[in-house]
């Protein structure tokens, strides 16, 4: 079964601009903002959104379709590549327009960007639904249910983001920021991640799926959905107690779902950049949930909730989101590029380069948001973290080069 999520049947290995370039674009933009943060208005917000709304949202569109295709084996003409590319550019344009619109305070631009984003994600959900309806019965259909549920949170979260950009009073910023950020972080990103890791995690570890995985994922889905629904309604209704309860419920669902990840770890513990990054990302995810619950519980007002929320957002964006993306792509890119076992190994070898230093760099940088350290130490560690993440781009490029070289070497039985 794990083979199901590692294979990309159509047109393995070729370049695809709408799939490949936006990731580079978002990561480069994030790097530029880090370097030029003094001249970028609301640079903290911009950075968080370059990662979560730009890079991760694009990755969700690309990879949920990839896994849907691998699991359902649907006909390519159900959703031609031209449509997929149009959606990917639409989501990239929407995110870019929002990222410009919020700090420049051009509300009409924010509305336009949100409309483009919602249109792209709705189209994506319709395409997933068509594949699902056309597919024969099989295992792990639950993953598709997670993807469809994830997409449903985008119109909700985007509307709340648009209202936030309207700059309501401080009390409402607190309420809206919780509902907006958690509906998108736990709904859009979180449900896609949980739905995918059920099968991707054992595949990455090259081990067997826990027999309970599908059942646990099915049982956890309603818990997640209930928790996220309450996390939208409770802050809007002004109930901090209910918001905290919903976060605890989500955490309980995550622990229940996460039981299926333990058996593969016992069989083969994480030891590569990809698996170590994903493990640490999941740890940070739990930390984010605990931090958010503690922060909301301790704040006396919603205005106080809004203050200090940026720390949680930074940990979520870099510790969880970015780290998860780097980990998953470190595994997926060599496998999806394909070319036969020897070529995949050659690319993986490159992708592993300076792995431990890169992981340490990113995680130390994330810690600086949580542990008070003198200014020079904080600046040094964050710079180290930025370099560690930025290295991902040239390392991936060197992976492509390694692939080309390995492909040129004659090898019997190689596929391309
Ligand atoms: C239509 C798309 C979006 C719009 C218009 C939008 C807008 C906003 C606005 C206006 C804020 C409040 C800034 C402030 O504190 O004054 C905010 C905060 C936040 N948003 Fe978004 N956002 C969008 C998409 C996303 C996505 C997709 C995610 C995550 C997956 C996300 C996560 C967050 C987080 C974590 C915060 C808190 C950040 C902080 O306080 O620094 N947003 N967003």
Boltz pocket constraint, residues with backbone or C-beta under 6 A from the ligand:
constraints:
  - pocket:
      binder: B
      contacts: [[A, 44], [A, 45], [A, 48], [A, 49], [A, 52], [A, 53], [A, 57], [A, 98], [A, 102], [A, 110], [A, 113], [A, 114], [A, 117], [A, 157], [A, 158], [A, 159], [A, 161], [A, 162], [A, 164], [A, 165], [A, 166], [A, 173], [A, 177], [A, 180], [A, 181], [A, 184], [A, 185], [A, 188], [A, 189], [A, 306], [A, 309], [A, 310], [A, 313], [A, 316]]
      max_distance: 6.0
